[in-house]
Amino acid sequence: MKVVILPTAHKTIQQIVAYIEDINTEGSGIKWSERFYKEISKYAQPIKYALCRHKFWANKKFHCVAVKNWIIFFKIENDIFYVYRIIHAANIR
């Protein structure tokens, strides 16, 4: 299944990579993003996911999965796995 990272989620990943690059050795942010994309790709399967437990996202018909400390908000439409948002788990209320 094809994975499409939409602009808001892509921007979040870029910000995380920049932060990791600032506090670690050069290239560590890129390595992190490669592993993160692989983890997201594992969920891009043609199965039925439950809606998010968080009411705001569930009302908008989003599904969500946890990858490391991040919550991935996505929809599957026409066999395409769309990643809409990526939010740190500590920021979900």
C-alpha positions in Angstrom: 0.0 0.0 0.0 1.3 3.4 -0.9 2.1 5.8 2.0 1.5 9.6 1.6 2.9 11.9 4.2 0.8 15.1 4.0 2.5 18.5 4.5 1.6 19.0 8.2 3.0 15.6 9.1 6.0 16.1 6.9 6.8 19.4 8.6 6.6 17.7 12.0 9.1 15.1 10.9 11.5 17.8 9.5 11.3 19.6 12.9 12.1 16.4 14.8 15.0 15.7 12.4 16.4 19.2 12.9 16.1 18.9 16.7 17.9 15.5 16.7 20.6 16.9 14.5 21.1 19.8 16.9 21.5 17.7 20.0 23.3 14.7 18.5 25.9 13.9 15.9 25.4 14.9 12.3 23.3 12.4 10.4 21.5 11.0 13.4 18.3 12.9 12.5 18.3 11.4 9.0 18.8 7.9 10.5 15.9 8.5 12.9 13.6 9.7 10.1 14.5 6.6 8.0 13.6 4.3 10.9 10.4 6.3 11.6 9.3 6.0 7.9 9.8 2.3 8.1 7.7 2.0 11.2 4.9 4.0 9.6 5.1 1.8 6.5 4.5 -1.3 8.7 1.0 0.0 9.4 0.1 0.6 5.8 -1.9 -2.6 5.5 -5.3 -3.1 4.0 -6.9 -3.9 7.3 -9.6 -2.2 9.3 -8.2 0.0 12.0 -10.4 1.2 14.9 -11.0 5.0 15.1 -8.8 7.0 17.5 -9.9 6.9 21.1 -9.5 10.6 21.4 -13.0 12.1 20.6 -11.8 15.0 18.5 -9.9 12.8 16.1 -12.6 10.0 16.1 -15.3 12.5 15.2 -13.2 13.4 12.1 -12.9 9.6 11.2 -9.2 9.4 11.9 -7.4 6.3 12.9 -4.2 6.4 15.0 -1.3 4.3 16.0 1.6 4.8 18.3 5.1 4.7 16.9 7.7 5.2 19.6 6.5 8.3 21.5 4.6 9.6 18.6 0.9 9.3 17.7 0.3 9.0 13.9 -3.1 10.2 12.7 -4.1 8.7 9.4 -6.8 7.7 7.0 -6.9 4.9 4.4 -8.6 5.9 1.2 -8.5 4.1 -2.2 -5.6 1.8 -1.0 -3.5 4.8 0.0 -2.3 5.3 3.6 -2.5 9.1 4.3 -0.6 10.4 7.3 -2.2 13.7 8.4 -0.6 14.5 11.7 2.1 13.4 14.0 1.9 14.5 17.6 4.1 13.6 20.5 2.1 11.3 22.9 2.7 13.7 25.8 0.8 16.4 24.0 -2.4 14.4 23.6 -5.0 15.4 26.1 
